[in-house]
Amino acid sequence: METRLRKADQVMIHVNFAESTTGSAVVNHHNLTIKVILRGEEILWCIVDGGSGVNVINKATYNRLGITNWDVCPFWLSMVDTRSVKPLGLLRKLNIVIGGHMFEMSTVVLALDAPGAYPLPLGRPWLCSTNIKQH
């Protein structure tokens, strides 16, 4: 059962450190990840990125979920490698479920073609809209 959050509610969400195995080596990315449910499908390894000024959905994830439309994105993004990137689009009022709680967020659609790109990075806009407390 999903619950909508009120501003006064506190949420406890279990987070993991992102680890990937490359051959016999384990690489710890030192990033927190969570499981998100979007349109009834589990999306694993969603990074919680407090340094990102936007929420992002990878175009491959967007296509896999069968989302059919987005709004024109009115801004460009400055990437960590200093490139400026025009998002493919903007999704508004996207409902996601984390730990049984429903959150509404907006997210930009980016073509992240790099191997191992996270499917749904959640940035400061999502963090600020919740009442999640770090313990």
Stockholm file with secondary structure:
# STOCKHOLM 1.0

chainA/1-135         METRLRKADQVMIHVNFAESTTGSAVVNHHNLTIKVILRGEEILWCIVDGGSGVNVINKATYNRLGITNWDVCPFWLSMVDTRSVKPLGLLRKLNIVIGGHMFEMSTVVLALDAPGAYPLPLGRPWLCSTNIKQH
#=GR chainA/1-135 SS CCEECCTTCCBCCCCEEEEEEETTEEEEEEEEEEEEEETTEEEEEEEECTTCSSCEEEHHHHHHTTCCCCBCCCCCEECTTSCEECCSEEEEEEEEEETTEEEEEEEEEECCCSTTCCSCCBCHHHHHHSCBCCC
#=GC SS_cons         CCEECCTTCCBCCCCEEEEEEETTEEEEEEEEEEEEEETTEEEEEEEECTTCSSCEEEHHHHHHTTCCCCBCCCCCEECTTSCEECCSEEEEEEEEEETTEEEEEEEEEECCCSTTCCSCCBCHHHHHHSCBCCC
//
